[in-house]
Amino acid sequence: MFSANHQKFIEMDELSQKKVPFFFMVDFLVNNIEIYTESQLQESSLIIDFQIFKNTKPTQALNKKTDWKAYPESLESFKEGFDKVQKNIRLGNSYLVNYTRKTKIETNLTLQEIFYHSSAKYKVLYKDFFVFFSPETFVKIISDKIFTYPMKGTIDASLQNAAEVLKNDKKEKAEHYTVVDLLRNDLSMVADNVNVDKFQHIDFLKTQQKDLYAMSSEISGNLKPEFIGNVGSIMQKLLPAGSILGAPKPKTLDIILEAEGYDRGFYTGVCGWFDGKNLDSCVMIRFIEKEGDQLYFKSGGGITHMSKLEDEYQEMKNKIYVPIH
């Protein structure tokens, strides 16, 4: 299914064993892996803004009114893939599928302006190819302890008692439980004493279009001895990220490839910075990609047997935003 013994994972292990800082990016299907040491980053046109590392340059204030238009596909078009997903869930092939779409957008901002003026926990600008501003951590490693923070479930913050509604929504709750369970199992492959430390914690996301609440949890464990200092081996075990795939992983991937009908590429892949000792990594979501002269925003959400077509279509559209305010 995925490249079982990727040379690049071995390279990542060698660098992390030597405590050499590096940045890495892995695409959704774990086919393309890019690795950059600090000196290689200077040569590349990758610009990164993480909490533990940034190579950004000073920039001017944005002194123009931002234009932003999205052209989401029709509900009928969205429904085609949605129905394929639901059929597979009913057949018992999967119980959670992350279904994503590609939406044409128009803006007067360049990818570079979007990168510099959006605010998010994790931001990367890759040449004139893509930009993302992700709120979602994949895994962190701090002093041989590994943490993950699955984020599942969003709601428009302007709704009355939005945070409470989100916490008690049956469908969102079921989706969140499933992802927490999936990631707890995933972490157990590389760590011992895996615990859910925080459950259903509500985060606030501010954007120009609308404010959102998102639900996340925290899971942690102690790295097993054979994984200590081996960032590549850890990634090889954990990828692709459960939160943007679904469960069970192999069968769900088949469903996604059939239902979506487009190539995710680096969208919903994972990238991270290893500083010589600790690691911070994120899921590459909230993603704008350039194809020729056209920009596309890739977004989606988790589908379970309780999902309603109109709600999922709305969630996919809600996520088409840039956090510039």
C-alpha positions in Angstrom: 0.0 0.0 0.0 2.7 2.5 1.0 6.4 2.3 0.3 7.4 -0.1 3.0 11.1 0.6 3.1 11.6 4.1 1.9 15.2 5.2 1.6 14.2 8.6 2.8 13.0 7.3 6.2 16.5 5.7 6.6 18.0 9.1 5.8 15.8 10.7 8.5 16.9 8.1 11.0 20.6 8.7 10.2 20.2 12.5 10.6 18.2 12.2 13.9 20.7 9.7 15.3 23.5 12.3 14.6 21.3 15.0 16.1 21.4 17.0 12.9 18.4 19.4 12.6 16.2 19.0 9.5 12.9 19.7 8.0 10.8 17.0 6.2 7.7 16.8 4.1 5.8 13.6 3.3 2.9 13.6 0.8 -0.5 11.9 1.6 0.3 8.6 -0.1 3.8 8.5 1.4 5.3 8.4 -2.1 7.2 11.7 -2.0 9.4 12.6 0.9 11.6 15.7 0.9 14.3 16.3 3.5 16.2 19.6 4.1 19.0 20.2 6.5 19.4 23.9 7.7 21.9 24.7 5.0 19.8 23.0 2.3 16.8 25.1 3.5 18.7 28.3 2.7 19.2 27.1 -0.9 15.6 26.0 -1.3 12.6 28.3 -1.7 10.7 26.8 1.2 9.6 29.3 3.9 8.6 27.8 7.2 6.9 29.3 10.2 6.5 26.8 13.1 6.5 27.6 16.8 9.9 26.0 17.3 11.5 27.1 14.0 11.1 29.8 11.3 13.1 31.1 8.4 10.8 33.9 7.5 12.0 37.3 6.3 10.8 40.7 7.5 7.7 41.7 5.6 5.6 44.9 5.0 2.1 45.3 6.3 -0.6 44.3 3.9 -2.0 47.5 2.7 -4.7 46.4 0.3 -8.2 45.2 0.8 -8.3 41.4 0.3 -10.5 39.9 -2.4 -11.5 36.3 -1.8 -14.0 34.3 -3.8 -14.6 30.5 -3.7 -16.5 28.5 -6.3 -17.5 25.3 -4.5 -18.8 22.4 -6.5 -22.5 21.8 -6.5 -24.2 19.7 -3.8 -25.0 17.1 -6.5 -21.3 16.8 -7.5 -20.3 16.6 -3.8 -23.0 13.9 -3.3 -21.5 11.5 -5.8 -18.4 10.8 -3.7 -20.3 11.2 -0.4 -22.7 8.4 -1.5 -19.7 6.1 -2.4 -18.3 6.7 1.1 -21.7 6.1 2.8 -22.2 2.9 0.8 -18.8 1.5 2.0 -19.6 2.5 5.6 -22.9 0.6 5.4 -21.1 -2.4 4.0 -18.8 -2.3 7.0 -15.6 -1.5 5.0 -14.9 1.6 7.1 -16.4 3.4 10.0 -14.8 6.8 9.4 -13.7 8.2 6.1 -12.1 11.6 5.6 -13.7 12.9 2.4 -12.0 16.0 0.8 -12.7 18.2 -2.2 -10.8 20.6 -4.4 -12.4 24.1 -4.7 -11.5 26.7 -7.3 -10.7 30.1 -5.6 -9.9 33.6 -6.8 -8.0 36.1 -4.7 -5.9 39.3 -5.3 -3.3 37.9 -2.8 -0.2 36.1 -3.9 0.7 32.8 -2.2 3.5 34.7 -0.5 1.1 37.4 0.9 -1.2 34.6 2.1 1.7 33.0 3.9 3.0 36.1 5.5 -0.3 37.6 6.6 -2.2 34.6 7.8 -2.0 33.4 11.4 -1.7 29.7 12.2 0.3 27.4 14.4 2.1 25.9 11.3 2.7 27.7 8.0 4.7 26.6 4.9 5.1 28.3 1.6 6.6 26.0 -1.1 7.9 28.0 -4.0 5.0 29.1 -6.3 3.4 25.7 -5.7 1.4 25.7 -2.5 0.8 27.4 0.8 -0.9 26.1 3.9 -1.8 27.4 7.4 -2.5 24.4 9.6 -3.9 24.4 13.1 -3.3 20.7 13.5 -0.3 19.1 15.2 0.6 15.6 14.0 3.1 14.5 16.6 5.5 16.2 19.0 8.5 14.5 20.6 9.9 16.1 23.7 12.6 14.3 25.7 11.7 10.9 24.3 8.0 11.3 25.0 5.6 11.4 22.1 2.4 13.5 21.9 -0.4 13.7 19.4 -3.4 16.0 19.3 -6.2 14.7 17.1 -8.5 17.5 15.9 -11.9 16.4 14.8 -15.2 18.4 14.7 -15.7 22.1 13.9 -18.6 24.5 14.3 -19.4 28.1 13.4 -18.5 30.0 16.6 -21.3 32.6 16.1 -24.0 30.0 16.7 -25.6 30.1 20.2 -23.7 28.0 22.8 -21.5 26.8 19.9 -18.8 25.1 22.1 -21.4 23.2 24.1 -23.3 22.2 20.9 -20.1 20.9 19.4 -19.1 18.9 22.5 -22.6 17.3 22.6 -23.2 16.7 18.9 -23.6 13.0 18.5 -22.0 12.7 15.1 -19.0 15.0 16.0 -18.5 13.1 19.2 -18.6 9.7 17.5 -16.0 10.9 15.0 -13.8 12.3 17.7 -13.9 9.1 19.7 -13.0 7.1 16.6 -10.0 9.3 15.8 -8.8 9.3 19.4 -9.0 5.5 19.5 -7.2 5.2 16.1 -4.4 7.5 17.2 -4.1 5.8 20.6 -3.6 2.5 18.7 -1.1 4.2 16.3 1.0 5.6 19.1 1.1 2.2 20.8 3.1 0.9 17.8 6.0 3.3 18.7 5.4 4.0 22.4 4.6 2.4 25.8 2.2 3.7 28.5 0.0 5.4 26.0 -2.6 7.6 27.7 -5.4 10.1 26.7 -4.3 13.1 28.8 -7.0 15.5 27.6 -10.3 14.6 25.9 -12.6 16.8 23.8 -10.8 20.1 24.4 -12.3 23.1 22.5 -10.0 25.4 20.5 -11.0 28.7 19.0 -9.9 29.5 15.4 -10.2 33.1 14.2 -10.6 33.7 10.4 -11.6 36.6 8.2 -14.6 34.7 6.9 -15.9 33.3 10.2 -14.7 32.2 13.6 -14.8 28.5 14.3 -14.5 26.2 17.3 -12.6 22.9 16.8 -12.5 19.9 19.1 -9.2 18.2 20.0 -7.7 15.8 22.5 -4.2 15.0 23.7 -2.6 11.5 23.7 0.9 10.7 24.9 3.3 7.8 25.5 7.0 7.0 26.2 8.9 6.1 23.0 9.9 2.4 22.9 13.8 2.1 23.1 14.1 1.1 19.4 12.4 4.3 18.3 14.3 6.7 20.4 16.3 9.0 18.1 14.8 7.4 15.0 12.4 10.0 13.5 12.2 8.2 10.2 11.2 4.9 11.7 8.5 6.6 13.8 7.1 8.4 10.7 7.1 5.2 8.7 5.0 3.5 11.3 2.5 6.3 11.9 1.9 7.5 8.3 -0.4 8.4 6.7 -2.0 10.4 9.6 -5.1 8.7 10.9 -7.0 12.0 11.4 -7.1 12.7 7.7 -7.6 9.2 6.5 -10.0 7.3 8.6 -10.3 3.9 10.1 -9.4 1.1 9.4 -6.6 2.7 7.4 -5.9 0.4 4.4 -9.5 -0.2 3.3 -10.4 3.5 4.0 -7.6 4.6 1.7 -9.1 2.5 -1.2 -12.5 4.2 -0.5 -10.9 7.7 -0.6 -9.1 7.1 -3.8 -12.4 5.9 -5.4 -14.6 8.6 -4.0 -12.5 11.7 -4.4 -11.2 11.3 -7.9 -8.4 13.8 -7.6 -4.8 13.6 -6.4 -4.3 15.1 -2.9 -0.5 15.4 -3.4 1.0 17.0 -0.4 -2.4 18.0 1.0 -3.1 16.0 4.2 0.5 14.8 4.2 2.7 15.6 7.1 5.7 17.9 7.6 8.0 18.5 10.6 11.0 20.2 12.1 13.6 18.1 14.1 15.8 20.5 16.1 18.5 17.9 16.9 16.6 16.7 19.9 12.9 17.3 19.8 10.4 17.2 17.0 7.3 19.2 16.1 5.2 18.1 13.1 1.8 19.0 11.6 -0.8 17.7 9.2 -0.8 19.8 6.0 -4.4 21.0 6.0 -6.0 24.4 5.1 -4.2 24.1 1.9 -4.0 26.3 -1.3 -2.4 24.9 -4.4 -1.5 26.4 -7.8 -2.2 24.5 -11.0 -1.1 26.6 -13.9 -2.7 30.0 -13.2 -5.5 28.6 -11.2 -5.7 28.4 -7.4 -7.5 25.5 -5.6 -8.4 25.2 -1.9 -8.5 21.6 -0.6 -10.8 20.9 2.3 -13.1 18.2 3.8 -14.2 16.4 6.9 -14.8 13.0 8.4 -17.8 11.0 7.3 -19.5 8.4 9.6 -22.8 6.5 9.3 -24.4 9.4 11.1 -23.2 12.1 8.6 -25.8 14.2 6.8 -25.0 15.3 3.3 -25.9 19.0 3.7 -23.9 19.3 6.9 -20.8 17.7 5.4 -21.1 19.9 2.3 -21.4 23.0 4.6 -18.4 21.9 6.7 -16.3 21.5 3.5 -17.3 25.0 2.5 -16.7 26.4 6.0 -13.1 25.4 5.9 -12.4 27.4 2.7 -10.9 30.4 4.4 -7.7 32.3 5.1 -7.0 33.3 8.7 -6.1 37.0 7.9 -7.8 39.4 10.1 
